[in-house]
Amino acid sequence: MSDTRLNRDNAIIRDAAILAGWIIGLVLFAGILWFFTQPVRDRILSNAVNQTLEQSGDIRRLEAPVPSGALRAGVSKMGSWYTMAGRPENRVFVFAFIAEGTFFPCAAFVTPEGNVEEFIPLNNHGERMLRRISPEILNLYTRRIEGAEL
């Protein structure tokens, strides 16, 4: 009887180890895939934002991603930073704006001094929502993007 129980316990441990191995393998695979596809994802995002800006009649364009090491300490990293074409000292922060329980893509144009110049919603829903957002919420997002102390 003890041999049966020992075999059952070993089977449970073996099954748990196999499951843990699969989970670790999937997480590792996803992490490697995420790391090595960063340039592709950056290019797809900048092309999509540039296409949206072109459709809205805006002449500004994103150029190249800004490496995180080149950013000032304290600025938000909850999005993607890009340089502007023709004005590499200016930056554009592309992020998901959250308002009234919904997300919408948005771009914040940042001056060389690090001040948010303008928020541009990147879809129709965002245009409607950005008009309804209170100035206090916009100031909160501005301070986070600029890296100001809250």
N, C-alpha and C positions, 0 to 999 in steps of 0.2 A: 504494500500500500504506500509506503514512503517513496518507493521508486516511481510510482505513478505520479505522486504529488511533485516530486523533484523534476520529472520530465515536463509536467505542466508548467511549473515555475520557470524552467529554462525556456520553454516555448514562449511564454509571456515576455520574458526579458529579451529573447531573440527578436520577437515581433516588434517590440518597442524600439530596439536598436535599429532595425531595418527602417521603421517609420522615421525615426530621428535622422538616420542617414539620408533618406529621401528628402526630408525637409531641409536639411543643411545643404544638400546638393542643389536643390532648386533655388535656395536663397543665394548661394554662391554663384550659380549660373546667372541669375538675374542681376546680381551686382556687377559681374564681369561684363555682361551685355550692356548694362546702363553706362558703365565707365567707357567702354570702347565705342559706343554710338553717340557720345557727346557732340563731336563735330557735326555729325549728320543732323542731330536734333537742333543744334544751333542754327544751321543753314536753313532747315525747314521752317523754323520759327521766324527767322529774319525775312525769308521770302514771303511768308504769309502776312507779316506785319507790313512789309513794303507794298505788297499787293493791295492791302486794305487802305493804306495811306494814299496810294495812287488812285484808287476808286473814289475816295472822298475828295480828291482834288488837292491834297496836301503835297507840297513839293519836297518835304523832308524825307530822308531815307535812312534806314539802318545800314551800317557798314559791316563791322566786325565785332564779335563778342569780346567783352573785356574780361581778362582773367581775374579771378577773385583776389589774387595777390596784388593787383594794380588798384584795387578799390581802397578808399579811405576806411579807416577803422570806424565801426559803428553804423555804416550804411547797411540798408536792408539787403539780405541775400536770399529773400523769399521770392525770387523771380530771376530774370536774366538781364544782364547789363550789356549794352551795345554802344559802340561809338556811332556818331552821325556822319554820313557821307558829306564830304566837303568841310566839315567842322569836327575834326577828331577830338578836340578838347571838350566838346559837348557830349553828354551821355544820354542814353535813353534806357529807362528801366521798364521792362515788360513784365507784367504780373497779373494775378487774378484779383480783381477788386471784389469785395464781398459787401453786398448791400441788401437789406431786407430779406435775408435768407437765400439769396441767389448769388452766383458767381458770374462775372463777366470779364473778358480780357481787356486790359487797359495798358496804355503806354504813358509814362511820365517823362517829359522832356526836362532834363536837368542841365543847368548852366555850368560853365567851367568852375564857378565858385562853389558848386554843390547845392544850389537852390533849385527847387522844383519850379519850373516855369509854367508848365501846363499839363493837364491830364487829357489824354485823347482816348475815348472808348473805342474799342476795335470791332464792335458789332452794333446792330440796331438796338438791341435790348440794352446794351451799355449806354447808348446815347440817351435813351429815355430815363434810365436809372440815375445817371450822373446829374441830370437836371434836378432830380428830387432829393439828392443827398444833402444833408445839412452842412453848413460851413465848418462846424466842429469836427465832423467825421473827415472831411477833406483835409483839415489841418492835422488831424491825427495821422492820416496816411502820409501827408507831406513831411511831418517830423520823422516818421519811421524811415522814409526813403532817404531823407537828408542825413539821417544818423544823429539827430539832435536828441538831447537828454529829455526824457518824458517827465 
